[in-house]
Amino acid sequence: MVLQFADTFDNPSESTARVYIPAEIVTDSAFPFGPGDSYVLRVARHEGFAVTPPDSDRETIDLPPINEEIL
């Protein structure tokens, strides 16, 4: 199952942006992180960002198409 969610960024200050990940995604067995897990956030310039475990050697990630029903 492809997990997707659409929302807007929360900006609590000029130098901070927050992204909320809904419970239905975080609790799905496909979600790769648990409480206390470390992560690395990598930015794909002008396109988006990826959050991966620190030991990930992936340089590209295949993304599914955006589900128009979530927009």
MONORPE-V572473 format. One record per pair of residues at least 24 apart in sequence whose ideal C-beta (glycine too) atoms are under 6 Angstrom apart, sorted by sequence separation. I is the first residue (numbers start at 0). J is the second residue. D is the distance in whole Angstrom. If there is no record, write none. Layout:
i & j & d
I & J & D
I & J & D
This chain:
i & j & d
2 & 27 & 6
1 & 63 & 5
3 & 66 & 5
5 & 69 & 5
5 & 70 & 5
3 & 69 & 5
